[in-house]
Amino acid sequence: FSLTAIVTLALGIGANTAVFSVLNGVVLTPLRYDEPDRLVHLFYSQHGYVTAPAFLDYRDMIEGFESVAAMYNYREWGQTLTGSGPPQRVTVLPVSAGFFEVYGVRPII
């Protein structure tokens, strides 16, 4: 009986720790951007994606936002990055102009 109780407690504590670790990293930790409470993520749910011309129309119509950018996550692919070191495989995600401005970061390249 004691062994069953100890194993049950160990599994429960381990599962609780794993769930809290994920919850803390995803929900409770604030975003590492300047003023994360001012970021808004909008979804276009009619077809699951927004075409480039539609995004340009929306960007021109939206008022009240400091800047607007799009991330085309339905076209993520891998590319080989070459340069001063050995080639490296990277994930490429097309974004619109002003994407880095929205997040307040400078692009590396």
C-alpha positions in Angstrom: 0.0 0.0 0.0 2.8 2.4 0.9 4.6 1.8 -2.4 1.4 2.5 -4.3 0.8 5.7 -2.4 4.4 6.9 -3.0 4.3 6.2 -6.7 0.9 7.9 -7.0 2.1 11.0 -5.2 5.3 11.1 -7.3 3.4 10.8 -10.6 0.9 13.5 -9.4 3.7 15.9 -8.3 5.6 15.3 -11.6 2.5 15.9 -13.8 1.6 19.0 -11.8 5.2 20.4 -12.2 5.1 19.7 -16.0 1.7 21.4 -16.5 2.7 24.4 -14.4 6.0 24.8 -16.3 4.2 24.9 -19.6 1.5 27.2 -18.3 4.1 29.5 -16.8 6.1 29.7 -20.0 3.1 30.3 -22.3 0.5 32.2 -20.3 1.9 33.7 -17.1 5.3 35.1 -18.3 4.9 38.5 -20.0 6.0 38.9 -23.6 9.6 40.2 -24.0 8.6 43.3 -26.1 8.3 46.9 -25.2 4.7 47.5 -24.0 3.4 44.0 -24.7 -0.1 45.1 -23.6 -0.3 47.2 -26.7 0.1 44.3 -29.1 -3.0 43.0 -30.8 -3.1 39.8 -32.9 -6.0 39.7 -35.4 -7.1 36.6 -37.2 -8.9 36.4 -40.5 -11.1 33.4 -40.3 -13.1 33.3 -43.5 -10.5 31.4 -45.5 -7.8 31.0 -42.8 -5.5 33.5 -44.5 -5.4 37.0 -45.9 -4.2 37.8 -49.3 -1.6 40.5 -49.8 -4.1 42.9 -51.6 -6.6 42.3 -48.8 -4.0 43.1 -46.2 -3.1 46.3 -47.9 -6.8 47.3 -48.0 -7.2 46.5 -44.3 -4.0 48.3 -43.4 -5.3 51.4 -45.1 -8.7 51.2 -43.4 -7.6 50.4 -39.9 -7.5 53.5 -37.6 -6.3 53.7 -34.1 -3.3 51.4 -34.5 0.2 52.9 -34.5 1.4 50.3 -37.1 0.1 47.2 -38.7 2.0 44.2 -40.1 1.2 40.7 -41.4 2.8 37.4 -40.9 2.1 34.8 -43.6 2.5 31.7 -41.5 0.8 29.4 -44.1 3.9 29.6 -46.2 6.7 28.7 -43.8 9.6 26.9 -45.4 13.2 26.1 -44.9 16.2 27.8 -46.6 19.9 27.3 -46.4 21.8 30.3 -45.0 25.3 30.8 -46.2 27.9 33.4 -45.4 30.9 33.6 -43.2 30.5 30.2 -41.6 29.2 26.8 -42.6 25.8 26.6 -44.3 22.9 26.5 -41.8 19.3 25.4 -42.3 16.8 28.1 -41.1 13.1 28.5 -41.1 11.8 31.3 -43.3 8.5 33.1 -42.6 7.4 35.9 -45.0 6.3 39.0 -43.2 5.0 42.4 -44.4 6.9 45.7 -44.3 6.9 47.1 -40.8 6.7 43.7 -39.1 9.9 44.4 -37.0 8.6 47.9 -36.2 5.5 46.5 -34.7 7.5 44.3 -32.3 10.0 47.1 -31.6 13.0 45.0 -32.6 15.8 45.4 -35.2 16.3 42.7 -37.8 19.6 40.9 -37.6 20.3 41.4 -41.4 
